[in-house]
Amino acid sequence: MITINDISARIAGRLLLDHASVSLPAGTKAGLVGRNGAGKSTLFRIITGDLGAETGSVSIPKNARIGQVAQEAPGTEESLLSIVLSADKERSSLLKEAETARDPHRIAEIQMRLVDIDAHSAEARAASILAGLGFSQEAQSRPASAFSGGWRMRVALASVLFAEPDLLLLDEPTNYLDLEGTLWLEDYVRRYPHTVIIISHDRDLLNNAVNSIVHLDQKKLTFYRGGYDQFERQKAEADELQTKAKAKNDAARKHLQSFIDRFKAKASKARQAQSRVKALERMGTVAAVIEDHVQPITFPEPEKQPASPIVAISGGAVGYQPEKPILKGLNLRIDNDDRIALLGSNGNGKSTFAKFISGRLAPQAGEVRLAPNLKIGFFAQHQLDDLIPGDSPVEHVRRLMPDAPEAKVRARVAQMGLATEKMSTAAKDLSGGEKARLLMGLAAFHAPNLLILDEPTNHLDIDSRRALIEALNDYEGAVILISHDRHLIEATVDRLWLVNNGTVTTFDGDMEEYRDLVVSSGKKKDDKVQLDETASKADQRKLNAEKRASLAPLKKKINEVESLTGKLEKLIQALDVELADPQLYEKAPAKAAEKAKQRGEAAAKLAAAEEQWLELSSEYEGAMAG
């Protein structure tokens, strides 16, 4: 059990947590969600002891090991495999002691402990984790200094996963993973044997890898059972009930206040008026539901859409060095209404292909035909560094509209989804999400016919990702998307292209089939995912169908318990609204007592149902993973 009790914390004078509390049972997989800047990372620092809280405490079982990804990625001359193996401090210490120990009893103790912690399979486990995160067997033997910062962060993630702490804290781990690595991590977290708290804006990860959500909102923590979709439904229902309760409370208070105002000066009514004043004080108020407004994102529509195909490639090849193409044998066409997602592990050439299509890389072979007057907009995360640090969004846009009046310039900035108060803020002081919005707006400024987005979501929270989905679905041009966010892909594209084995081909399945191929391939081998060696899609679907059929009774029971918990939650919420009415106690005290009794019984049943749900879900997940 992990208990966060009455925590308050400030950063730079700003209150982020205000007497917040939550408890997590052992073995919980929890997603920590909330708007950017709400204080999620601050809470992690309090849990690890890196930051002191103003009030409250964090209770964690004695001797429990806490693990999180290192702030700085390793860049030494050690091999990747050696770095990951050294993350298990106890194993490393025992192996070192075993080299010099002379006492037979101590030698026996060391060997017994090495067996207990499964030390002899450590190298295979470390290699498997590195493979899941995209490192080939050859890459695992290379020094960390040979890799870029993003790949080194994967090594840091592999290290903490290998150490297998009792409490695993992951802060936006998918920001430096590709889709394939994200799918592998999703499966790994779901099967992880200990407690996990993960900060993420990846909706699919929060639906498939965790069994509960902790929502940080208005400086408070609230626990919800289930994945992100269930959290959204429960939150919406609770907000609706609270809104109704507030309206009822406001009406009752208004009625009492009107009586007080009318009769408090009359001697004959003074006693009744005073009684109403006390009743008004006892009643209290119901807080209003506060909704955070998310700025929409808008992409300007192309003035004229050229006839299809807008891009046609025949026998194309592209690379960075002469006679050494990264991709070749490209025979593809893009139509004016295409929505295409590029799949494939990092390093296979997705970004290279995007640069090729956008004209940033010239073809090394073959022919590329573009429609006349084709406009292409291109966004990539690394372009965030191209923003001028001291210039505001208005100044960035004014360069593209030098003769336009101020009002029009600001209107274009507003279309990018930046709030009025941020329009004059220097780029260096904008959040990552605000910089991404500005850069996407600049990329699409001239109303392109084809919009290419390379990992657009890294700094966007869930609500901003929803705004991006809406913007892409409203956009009339063609789209090429590279993203590790499966929900974004499923919600916006209709074609999948696989970048693999030095070329680009169409992928005929859907994202669920692609996920199954990636996960099943990762379990079978420790090398990079090789999709061409997996079972056929028909065989895979058959195996999945057979597994689902065998687990159908268990799944049905889980659904029944979920339905029961939902009904009990609604009953408790309805009873709470009734019990909050002070007139119930005055007019019908017996009924109030009965309602209170019903509420207690419902709460007990809900606790039992939630415990049963956790047990059944663990059983189901274990069977699916097996």
C-alpha positions in Angstrom: 0.0 0.0 0.0 1.2 3.5 -0.9 -0.5 6.3 0.9 -0.2 10.0 0.0 -1.7 11.8 2.9 -2.6 15.6 3.0 0.3 16.7 0.7 0.8 20.3 -0.1 3.6 21.7 -2.2 4.7 24.8 -4.0 7.1 25.5 -6.9 8.4 29.0 -7.3 5.7 30.3 -5.0 2.9 28.6 -7.0 0.7 26.2 -5.0 0.4 22.9 -7.0 -0.9 20.5 -4.4 -3.2 21.5 -1.7 -3.8 18.9 1.1 -4.1 16.2 -1.5 -4.5 12.5 -0.6 -4.8 9.2 -2.3 -4.0 5.5 -1.5 -2.8 2.8 -4.0 -3.0 -0.9 -3.1 0.2 -3.0 -3.7 0.5 -4.1 -7.3 -1.6 -1.2 -8.7 -0.8 0.0 -12.2 -1.9 3.7 -12.0 -1.9 6.4 -14.7 -1.2 9.8 -13.2 -3.1 12.3 -15.4 -3.7 16.1 -15.4 -3.1 19.2 -17.5 0.5 20.2 -18.3 1.9 22.2 -15.3 -0.6 20.7 -12.8 2.2 19.3 -10.7 2.5 15.6 -11.7 6.3 15.6 -11.9 6.4 17.5 -8.6 4.4 14.7 -7.0 7.0 12.2 -8.2 9.7 14.3 -6.6 7.9 14.2 -3.3 7.4 10.4 -3.5 11.1 9.9 -4.1 12.1 12.3 -1.4 13.8 14.8 -3.8 11.4 17.5 -2.7 9.9 18.2 0.7 6.2 18.9 1.1 4.8 21.7 3.1 2.2 19.5 4.7 1.4 15.8 4.8 3.4 12.6 4.3 4.0 9.7 1.9 3.9 6.2 3.4 5.7 3.5 1.5 6.4 -0.1 2.8 9.7 -0.4 4.6 12.6 -1.5 2.4 10.5 -0.9 -0.8 12.8 0.0 -3.7 11.7 3.0 -5.8 12.9 3.3 -9.4 12.6 6.0 -12.0 14.4 6.8 -15.3 17.6 8.8 -14.7 17.5 12.5 -15.5 20.7 12.2 -17.6 21.1 9.4 -20.2 24.3 7.4 -19.9 27.0 8.4 -22.4 30.0 6.4 -21.3 32.2 3.9 -23.2 30.5 1.0 -21.5 28.4 -1.3 -23.7 24.6 -0.9 -23.5 24.3 -4.4 -22.0 26.8 -3.7 -19.3 25.1 -0.4 -18.3 21.7 -2.2 -18.0 23.2 -5.1 -16.0 24.9 -2.7 -13.6 21.4 -1.3 -12.7 20.9 -4.3 -10.4 23.1 -3.0 -7.6 22.6 -6.2 -5.4 23.6 -8.5 -8.2 26.7 -6.4 -9.1 27.8 -6.2 -5.5 27.4 -10.0 -4.9 29.3 -10.9 -8.1 32.1 -8.5 -7.1 32.3 -10.0 -3.6 32.2 -13.6 -5.0 35.5 -12.9 -6.8 37.4 -12.3 -3.5 35.3 -14.2 -0.8 37.2 -17.0 1.0 34.9 -18.0 3.8 33.0 -21.1 2.6 29.9 -20.1 4.5 29.9 -16.6 2.9 30.5 -18.1 -0.5 27.5 -20.4 0.0 25.4 -17.4 1.1 26.4 -15.4 -1.9 25.6 -18.2 -4.3 22.2 -18.9 -2.7 21.3 -15.2 -2.9 22.4 -15.1 -6.6 20.0 -18.0 -7.2 17.2 -16.3 -5.3 17.4 -13.2 -7.4 17.8 -15.2 -10.7 21.2 -13.6 -11.3 22.3 -16.2 -13.8 19.5 -15.3 -16.3 20.2 -11.6 -15.8 22.1 -11.1 -19.1 19.2 -12.7 -21.1 16.6 -10.6 -19.3 18.6 -7.4 -19.9 19.1 -8.3 -23.6 15.4 -9.0 -23.9 14.5 -5.5 -22.5 17.0 -3.8 -24.8 15.6 -5.7 -27.8 12.1 -4.7 -26.9 13.2 -1.0 -26.9 14.7 -1.3 -30.3 18.3 -2.3 -29.8 19.7 -5.2 -32.0 22.1 -7.7 -30.6 25.0 -5.9 -32.3 23.9 -2.5 -30.9 23.7 -3.9 -27.4 27.5 -4.5 -27.5 28.3 -1.0 -28.6 29.3 1.9 -26.2 26.6 4.3 -25.1 28.6 7.2 -26.4 27.9 6.0 -29.9 24.2 6.8 -29.6 22.2 10.0 -29.7 20.4 11.4 -26.7 17.1 9.9 -27.5 18.5 6.4 -27.8 20.5 6.8 -24.6 17.2 7.7 -22.8 16.0 4.3 -24.0 19.0 2.7 -22.2 18.1 4.6 -19.1 14.6 3.3 -19.3 15.9 -0.3 -19.9 18.1 0.0 -16.8 15.2 0.9 -14.4 13.0 -1.8 -15.9 15.8 -4.4 -15.5 16.2 -3.4 -11.8 12.5 -4.2 -11.3 11.9 -1.8 -8.3 8.9 -2.4 -6.0 7.5 1.0 -7.0 8.2 2.0 -10.7 7.8 5.7 -11.5 7.7 6.5 -15.2 7.4 10.2 -16.4 6.3 10.4 -20.0 8.4 7.4 -21.1 7.0 7.3 -24.6 8.4 10.7 -25.5 11.6 9.1 -26.7 10.1 5.9 -28.1 8.7 5.1 -31.5 5.3 3.3 -31.9 6.9 -0.1 -31.8 8.7 0.7 -28.5 5.6 2.2 -27.1 3.6 -1.0 -27.9 6.3 -3.1 -26.3 6.4 -0.9 -23.2 2.6 -1.1 -22.9 2.7 -4.9 -22.8 5.6 -4.8 -20.4 3.9 -2.5 -17.9 0.7 -4.5 -18.1 2.6 -7.6 -17.0 4.9 -5.9 -14.5 4.8 -7.7 -11.1 4.9 -4.7 -8.8 3.4 -1.2 -8.4 3.6 1.3 -11.3 2.7 4.9 -11.5 3.1 6.3 -15.0 2.6 9.9 -16.2 1.5 9.8 -19.7 -0.7 11.6 -22.3 -0.9 8.5 -24.5 -4.5 7.4 -24.3 -4.0 3.9 -25.5 -1.2 3.3 -23.0 -3.5 4.5 -20.3 -6.3 2.2 -21.5 -4.3 -1.0 -22.0 -1.4 -0.9 -19.5 -3.0 0.4 -16.2 -5.9 -0.6 -14.1 -6.6 2.7 -12.4 -6.2 6.5 -13.0 -5.1 9.1 -10.4 -6.4 12.5 -11.6 -4.5 15.6 -10.4 -7.0 18.5 -10.8 -7.6 21.7 -8.9 -4.6 20.8 -6.7 -6.4 17.6 -5.5 -5.9 13.9 -6.2 -8.8 11.6 -7.1 -8.6 7.8 -7.6 -10.6 6.2 -10.4 -10.8 2.4 -11.2 -10.2 1.3 -14.8 -8.4 2.8 -17.8 -8.6 6.3 -19.3 -11.9 5.8 -21.1 -13.6 4.6 -17.9 -12.1 7.6 -16.1 -13.5 10.0 -18.6 -17.0 8.5 -18.3 -16.9 8.4 -14.5 -15.6 12.0 -14.3 -18.3 13.2 -16.7 -21.0 11.5 -14.6 -19.6 12.9 -11.4 -19.4 16.4 -12.8 -23.0 16.1 -14.0 -24.2 15.1 -10.5 -22.2 17.8 -8.9 -23.6 20.4 -11.3 -27.2 19.2 -10.4 -26.3 19.2 -6.7 -25.0 22.7 -6.9 -28.1 24.0 -8.7 -30.3 22.4 -6.0 -28.1 23.7 -3.2 -28.1 27.2 -4.7 -31.9 27.2 -5.0 -32.3 26.0 -1.4 -29.9 28.7 -0.2 -31.7 31.4 -2.2 -35.0 30.4 -0.7 -33.7 30.5 2.8 -31.9 33.8 2.2 -35.0 35.4 0.8 -36.9 34.4 4.0 -34.1 35.8 6.2 -34.0 39.1 4.2 -37.8 39.5 4.4 -38.4 38.8 8.1 -35.2 39.4 10.0 -36.3 42.9 10.9 -39.8 41.8 12.2 -39.9 41.0 15.9 -42.6 38.4 15.3 -40.5 36.5 12.8 -37.1 37.0 14.5 -36.9 33.5 16.0 -37.8 31.9 12.7 -35.3 34.1 10.8 -32.5 33.2 13.2 -33.3 29.5 12.8 -33.0 29.9 9.0 -29.6 31.6 9.4 -28.4 28.6 11.3 -29.8 26.3 8.7 -28.1 28.2 6.0 -24.8 27.9 7.8 -25.2 24.2 8.2 -26.1 23.7 4.6 -22.8 24.9 3.3 -22.2 25.2 -0.5 -21.5 22.8 -3.3 -18.5 23.8 -5.4 -19.0 24.5 -9.1 -17.4 22.2 -11.6 -14.4 24.1 -13.1 -13.7 23.2 -16.7 -10.3 24.0 -18.2 -10.8 25.4 -21.6 -8.5 24.0 -24.3 -7.7 26.3 -27.2 -8.7 24.6 -30.5 -6.1 24.1 -33.3 -7.0 25.2 -36.9 -5.1 24.4 -40.1 -5.9 26.8 -43.0 -7.7 25.1 -45.9 -5.9 24.9 -49.3 -7.2 27.5 -51.8 -7.3 24.9 -54.5 -6.7 21.2 -54.3 -4.7 19.8 -57.3 -5.9 16.6 -59.1 -4.6 13.2 -57.9 -2.0 12.0 -57.6 -0.3 14.9 -55.9 2.9 12.8 -55.5 3.9 9.9 -57.7 7.2 8.0 -57.1 8.5 5.4 -59.5 11.7 3.4 -58.7 12.7 6.0 -56.1 15.7 5.8 -53.8 16.8 8.3 -51.2 19.7 8.6 -48.6 22.3 10.9 -47.2 25.4 9.5 -49.0 25.9 8.8 -52.7 25.4 5.2 -53.6 24.2 4.4 -50.1 20.4 4.7 -50.1 18.5 4.4 -46.9 15.3 3.5 -48.9 15.0 2.2 -52.4 12.5 0.5 -54.7 9.9 3.1 -53.9 6.8 2.9 -56.1 4.1 4.9 -54.4 1.4 7.5 -55.0 -0.3 10.0 -52.7 -3.8 11.3 -53.6 -5.2 14.6 -52.6 -7.4 13.1 -49.9 -5.0 10.6 -48.5 -4.4 10.2 -44.7 -1.3 8.0 -44.3 0.5 6.9 -41.2 4.1 5.7 -41.5 4.9 2.6 -39.3 8.2 1.0 -38.5 10.9 1.1 -35.9 13.1 4.2 -35.4 16.1 4.0 -37.6 14.2 2.3 -40.4 13.8 5.6 -42.4 10.4 7.1 -41.5 11.8 10.6 -41.1 14.1 10.1 -44.1 11.0 9.3 -46.2 9.1 12.4 -44.8 12.0 14.6 -45.8 12.1 13.0 -49.2 8.4 13.7 -49.8 8.7 17.3 -48.6 11.6 18.0 -51.0 14.3 18.3 -48.2 16.1 15.3 -49.7 16.6 14.8 -53.4 16.0 11.4 -55.0 19.1 9.3 -55.7 17.3 7.2 -58.3 14.0 6.9 -60.0 11.4 9.6 -60.7 9.3 11.8 -58.4 6.4 13.7 -59.9 4.6 16.5 -58.0 1.3 18.1 -58.9 1.7 21.6 -60.3 1.8 24.3 -57.6 1.8 21.7 -54.8 2.3 23.3 -51.4 3.8 21.1 -48.6 3.8 21.9 -44.9 6.4 20.0 -42.8 6.6 19.7 -39.0 9.2 17.9 -37.0 10.0 18.0 -33.3 13.7 19.0 -33.9 12.4 22.2 -35.5 11.4 23.5 -32.1 15.0 24.6 -31.9 14.5 26.8 -35.0 12.1 29.1 -33.1 13.8 32.4 -32.2 14.0 32.3 -28.4 13.5 36.0 -27.8 10.6 36.5 -30.2 7.0 36.1 -29.4 4.4 34.1 -31.5 3.1 37.4 -32.8 6.6 38.4 -34.0 7.1 35.0 -35.6 3.8 35.3 -37.6 4.4 39.0 -38.4 7.4 38.0 -40.5 5.1 36.0 -42.7 2.5 38.9 -42.8 4.6 42.0 -42.9 1.9 44.3 -44.3 -1.1 42.9 -42.3 -2.6 44.9 -39.5 -2.0 43.8 -35.9 -5.5 42.4 -35.5 -5.1 40.0 -38.5 -1.7 38.9 -37.2 -3.1 38.1 -33.8 -6.1 36.3 -35.4 -3.7 34.0 -37.2 -1.8 33.3 -33.9 -5.2 32.5 -32.3 -5.9 29.9 -35.0 -2.7 28.1 -33.9 -4.4 27.5 -30.5 -2.4 30.0 -28.4 -4.2 31.9 -25.7 -4.3 35.7 -25.8 -1.9 36.1 -22.8 0.7 33.9 -24.6 0.8 35.8 -27.9 3.4 38.3 -26.7 5.4 35.8 -24.6 9.0 35.1 -25.7 9.3 31.6 -27.4 11.8 30.5 -24.8 9.2 31.1 -22.1 6.5 29.1 -23.8 5.8 25.5 -22.6 6.7 22.6 -24.9 3.0 22.2 -26.0 2.7 25.9 -26.8 5.9 25.8 -28.9 4.6 22.7 -30.7 1.3 24.6 -31.5 3.2 27.6 -32.8 5.5 25.5 -35.0 2.6 23.5 -36.4 0.8 26.7 -37.2 3.9 28.1 -39.0 4.3 24.8 -40.9 0.7 25.1 -42.2 0.8 28.9 -42.6 0.6 29.0 -46.4 -2.4 26.5 -46.5 -0.5 23.5 -47.8 -2.1 20.8 -49.9 -0.1 18.1 -48.1 0.7 18.3 -44.4 3.6 16.2 -43.0 3.7 15.8 -39.2 6.7 14.0 -37.6 5.9 13.2 -34.0 3.6 16.2 -33.3 2.3 15.0 -29.9 5.5 14.8 -27.7 4.6 17.9 -25.7 0.8 17.9 -26.0 -1.4 16.8 -23.2 -4.5 14.6 -23.8 -6.9 17.5 -24.3 -4.5 19.2 -26.8 -4.1 15.9 -28.6 -7.9 15.8 -29.0 -7.7 19.3 -30.4 -5.1 18.1 -32.9 -7.3 15.2 -33.9 -10.2 17.5 -34.6 -8.0 19.9 -36.6 -6.7 17.1 -38.8 -10.2 15.7 -39.4 -11.4 19.2 -40.4 -8.4 19.8 -42.7 -9.2 19.3 -46.4 -5.7 18.5 -47.6 -3.7 15.2 -47.6 -1.8 14.2 -44.4 1.3 12.0 -43.7 1.7 11.3 -40.1 4.6 9.8 -38.0 3.5 9.2 -34.4 3.9 6.8 -31.5 0.3 7.8 -30.4 -1.8 4.9 -31.6 -5.1 6.8 -30.7 -4.1 9.7 -32.9 -3.3 7.4 -35.8 -6.5 5.4 -35.5 -8.6 8.6 -35.2 -7.1 10.5 -38.2 -5.7 8.2 -40.9 -7.1 5.6 -43.3 -3.9 4.1 -44.9 -0.9 2.5 -43.3 2.5 2.4 -44.9 5.3 0.2 -43.4 8.9 1.5 -43.5 11.0 -1.6 -43.1 13.8 -3.6 -44.8 15.0 -0.6 -46.7 11.7 0.3 -48.5 8.2 1.5 -48.0 5.2 -0.8 -48.6 1.5 -0.7 -47.8 0.3 -2.5 -44.7 -3.1 -4.1 -45.3 -4.1 -4.7 -41.6 -5.4 -2.2 -39.0 -3.6 -0.9 -36.0 -4.8 -3.7 -33.7 -3.2 -6.3 -36.1 0.0 -4.2 -36.2 0.1 -4.1 -32.4 -0.4 -7.9 -32.2 2.5 -8.4 -34.8 4.8 -6.1 -32.9 4.1 -7.6 -29.4 4.2 -11.2 -30.6 7.4 -10.7 -32.6 9.0 -9.0 -29.6 8.3 -12.0 -27.4 9.7 -14.5 -29.9 13.1 -12.8 -30.5 15.5 -10.4 -28.8 16.5 -8.7 -32.1 14.7 -5.9 -33.8 11.1 -6.5 -34.8 11.0 -8.3 -38.2 7.4 -8.1 -39.3 8.0 -10.2 -42.5 8.8 -13.3 -40.4 5.6 -13.3 -38.3 2.6 -15.5 -38.9 0.1 -14.5 -41.6 -2.6 -12.1 -40.6 -5.3 -14.9 -41.0 -3.4 -17.2 -38.7 -2.9 -14.4 -36.2 -6.6 -13.5 -36.2 -7.5 -17.2 -35.7 -5.2 -17.5 -32.7 -6.5 -14.3 -31.1 -10.1 -15.4 -31.7 -9.4 -18.8 -30.0 -7.8 -17.2 -27.0 -10.6 -14.7 -26.6 -13.2 -17.5 -26.9 -11.5 -19.5 -24.2 -11.4 -16.5 -21.9 -15.0 -15.4 -22.7 -16.5 -16.6 -19.4 -13.9 -14.8 -17.4 -14.4 -11.7 -19.5 -18.1 -11.9 -19.0 -17.7 -12.1 -15.2 -15.4 -9.0 -15.3 -18.0 -7.1 -17.3 -20.7 -8.1 -14.8 -18.6 -6.9 -11.9 -17.9 -3.6 -13.8 -21.6 -3.2 -14.4 -22.3 -3.8 -10.7 -19.6 -1.3 -9.6 -21.0 1.3 -12.0 -24.5 0.9 -10.6 -23.2 1.1 -7.0 -21.2 4.2 -7.8 -24.3 5.9 -9.2 -26.4 4.8 -6.3 -23.9 6.2 -3.8 -23.7 9.5 -5.7 -27.5 9.8 -5.8 -27.7 9.0 -2.0 -25.0 11.6 -1.3 -27.1 14.2 -3.1 -30.2 13.3 -1.0 -28.2 13.2 2.2 -26.7 16.7 1.5 -30.2 18.2 1.7 -30.7 19.5 5.3 -34.5 19.5 4.9 -34.5 15.7 4.8 -33.3 15.6 8.4 -35.9 18.1 9.5 -38.9 16.7 7.7 -38.1 12.9 7.6 -35.4 11.9 10.1 -36.3 8.2 9.8 -36.0 8.4 6.1 -32.6 10.1 6.5 -31.4 7.4 8.7 -32.6 4.7 6.2 -30.8 6.6 3.4 -27.6 6.7 5.5 -27.8 3.0 6.2 -28.3 2.3 2.4 -25.3 4.4 1.7 -23.1 2.4 4.1 -24.3 -0.9 2.7 -23.7 0.3 -0.9 -20.2 1.5 0.0 -19.3 -1.9 1.5 -20.6 -3.7 -1.6 -18.6 -1.4 -3.8 -15.4 -2.1 -1.9 -16.0 -5.8 -2.3 -16.8 -5.5 -6.0 -13.7 -3.4 -6.7 -11.5 -6.0 -4.9 -13.2 -8.8 -7.0 -12.7 -6.8 -10.2 -8.9 -6.4 -9.5 -8.5 -10.1 -8.9 -10.4 -11.1 -12.0 -8.6 -8.5 -14.1 -5.2 -9.8 -13.0 -6.3 -13.3 -13.8 -7.5 -12.3 -17.3 -4.4 -10.2 -18.0 -2.1 -13.1 -17.0 -4.0 -15.5 -19.2 -3.8 -13.1 -22.2 -0.1 -12.6 -21.7 0.6 -16.3 -21.4 
